[in-house]
């Protein structure tokens, strides 16, 4: 049995959606007459052998954050049940908290250029800035 979902297409991704919408797909030579379907937070629950729905659509709403598991088995016209298939989906509607361990610094208002000064070590009296290396003009 295959389950596809329009609301939670990847079983490993987390979704900010509390309603799961999907479709079951089972085939059998004699035809499928119904499905046993369960939803919980355990990955191993058996779907059972009681038909809970005859359509392939599944819709579970109001899911809380966490990993949820849909369990489904199909019943054929001969009365035989398929093994239970387990499909998980993840719900995460909680925004992350503020990062911790950060230290604030004074706000900078605009960008200021470094002050311009005359280099005392250079006889050429050339201008340098505080972010440039000292003048290497050959003068002491």
Order of alpha helices (4+ residues) and beta strands (2+ residues): beta-beta-beta-beta-beta-beta-beta-beta-beta
